[in-house]
Structures are given as C-alpha cells and as structure tokens.
Amino acid sequence: MLLEILIILWMLIGLGCTLLPQVPGTLLIFTAMGAYILLNKPVIPDAFMWFMAGLVVIVEIGTRLYRGSLNSRCPLKLAVDTIVGNIAALVASNALVGMAAGTFFWQAMIGKTIMPRLDTYFQVWVNLLLVAFLRFLCGGLMIILAIKYLF
C-alpha cells in the first residue's frame, strides 16, 4: 500500500512538472511506472509499456520542437522582457509625474513603439500555455492508464 502511494505521489509530481517548460514531466511519470513494475512485478501487456514509451517520446520531442518554432518567430526572453519592461515603464512614469501625465508620457514616448509588438508577444504566451496544457493532458492520461493497468 505504501509503495502505491509513493508511486502515485511520484507521478503527481511528474504531472506538475509537465507545466514547466524544461522539465520532462512525462518522463518522470514513465519512470515511476517503471519503478513500480520493477518492484512489484505486475502482469501487464507489453503493448502497454510500448504505448507509454511512445507517448513520452512524442510528447517530449513534439513540444520541444513546437516551443523551438515559437522561439524562432519571437524569442521568449524578448517577449517576457518586453511585457515586464512595458508595465514597469508605465508604473515608473506614473510614479514620477503623476497618473494622468505619466500615462500620457508613457503613451507618447514608449507605448507607440511597444504596443504593436505586444500582440505578437501575447500570441507567443498563449501558444506556450497551450503547449503546457497539452503536456499536462498527456501526463494526466498516462497517470489514468497507469492506475488502471498497474494497480
């Protein structure tokens, strides 16, 4: 019973890691299943493990390639820096010269050069969130199948 709880906890940690861009959460889920199989030796079909291994490869390589294509169109660092710098400049100009004058100053000097790019940056963020959501769904599917076939 304790082993099952630890394996499920390991898989849930892997599921949480699917939301982080550089952490292979689905691989953590797969290794948790492998550890359970090595320690408990349940009878499972070979096709199940091949399917799970294929799913891990597809998810990890596919999302990395998709993230790479997003970064080639708009570097993620630039998107984050632009949004944070944009908000910081607006707050700083409001603090220095007051709300109305600061907003006018920001719009006149900074906003007109940054605002056209924000649509591109927000689109990159939406796509990155979609990638994280798809990885999360695949990780959840792996956990559901593991619980069904292993426990």
C-alpha positions in Angstrom: 0.0 0.0 0.0 2.8 2.4 0.9 4.5 1.6 -2.4 1.4 2.5 -4.4 1.0 5.8 -2.5 4.7 6.7 -3.2 4.4 5.8 -6.9 1.2 7.9 -7.3 2.9 10.8 -5.5 5.9 10.5 -7.8 3.5 10.5 -10.8 1.7 13.6 -9.5 5.0 15.4 -9.1 5.7 14.4 -12.7 2.3 15.8 -13.7 3.1 19.1 -12.0 6.4 19.2 -13.9 4.6 18.9 -17.2 3.7 22.6 -16.7 7.3 23.6 -16.5 8.9 24.1 -19.9 12.3 22.5 -19.4 11.4 19.6 -17.0 10.4 16.3 -18.7 7.3 15.6 -16.5 6.0 12.8 -18.7 9.4 11.0 -18.4 9.1 11.3 -14.6 5.6 9.6 -14.8 7.1 6.9 -17.0 10.0 6.2 -14.7 7.5 6.0 -11.8 5.6 3.3 -13.7 8.9 1.5 -14.4 9.9 1.6 -10.8 6.6 0.1 -9.8 6.9 -2.6 -12.4 10.4 -3.5 -11.2 9.5 -3.5 -7.5 6.0 -5.2 -7.7 6.2 -7.2 -11.0 2.6 -6.9 -12.1 1.4 -8.7 -15.1 0.8 -6.1 -17.9 0.7 -6.3 -21.6 3.9 -5.4 -23.5 2.0 -3.2 -25.8 1.1 -1.0 -22.8 4.7 -0.1 -22.0 5.5 0.4 -25.7 2.5 2.7 -26.0 3.6 4.7 -22.9 7.2 5.0 -24.1 5.9 6.2 -27.5 3.7 8.7 -25.8 6.6 10.1 -23.8 8.8 10.4 -26.9 6.0 12.1 -28.9 5.1 14.5 -26.1 8.6 15.5 -25.2 10.1 15.8 -28.7 6.9 17.3 -30.1 6.5 20.0 -27.5 10.2 20.9 -27.7 10.0 21.3 -31.4 6.9 23.4 -31.2 8.4 25.6 -28.5 11.5 26.0 -30.7 9.4 27.1 -33.6 7.7 29.6 -31.4 11.0 31.0 -30.1 12.3 31.3 -33.7 9.4 33.6 -34.5 9.7 35.6 -31.3 12.3 34.9 -28.7 10.6 34.1 -25.3 13.1 36.2 -23.4 12.3 39.2 -25.5 8.5 38.6 -25.0 8.9 38.4 -21.2 11.3 41.3 -21.0 9.1 43.5 -23.2 5.9 42.8 -21.2 7.6 43.3 -17.8 9.5 46.4 -19.1 6.4 47.8 -20.5 4.5 47.5 -17.3 7.4 48.8 -15.3 7.8 51.8 -17.5 4.1 52.7 -17.1 4.3 52.4 -13.3 7.6 54.4 -13.1 6.3 57.2 -15.3 3.1 57.3 -13.2 5.1 57.5 -10.0 7.4 60.2 -11.3 5.0 62.7 -12.9 1.5 61.6 -11.7 -1.1 59.3 -13.1 -2.5 61.4 -15.9 0.8 62.9 -17.0 2.6 59.6 -16.6 0.2 57.7 -18.7 0.3 60.4 -21.4 4.2 60.4 -21.3 4.3 56.6 -21.5 1.9 56.5 -24.4 3.6 59.3 -26.3 7.2 58.1 -25.8 7.2 54.4 -25.2 3.8 52.9 -25.9 3.7 53.7 -29.6 6.8 51.6 -30.2 5.9 48.7 -27.9 2.2 48.3 -28.4 2.3 46.9 -32.0 4.6 44.1 -30.8 2.5 43.2 -27.8 0.1 41.2 -30.0 2.9 39.0 -31.1 4.2 38.5 -27.6 0.8 37.7 -26.2 0.3 35.2 -29.0 3.6 33.5 -28.1 2.4 33.3 -24.5 -0.9 31.8 -25.5 0.8 29.2 -27.6 3.2 28.4 -24.7 0.3 27.9 -22.4 -1.3 25.7 -24.9 1.8 23.5 -25.1 1.9 23.3 -21.3 -1.8 22.3 -21.2 -1.3 19.6 -23.8 1.7 18.2 -21.9 -0.5 18.3 -18.7 -3.3 16.4 -20.5 -0.9 13.7 -21.8 0.6 13.3 -18.3 -2.9 13.0 -16.9 -3.8 10.4 -19.4 -0.6 8.5 -18.6 -1.5 8.5 -14.9 -5.0 7.3 -15.5 -3.8 4.5 -17.7 -1.1 3.6 -15.2 -3.6 3.4 -12.4 -5.9 1.3 -14.5 -3.3 -1.2 -15.7 -0.8 -1.3 -12.8 -2.8 -1.1 -9.6 
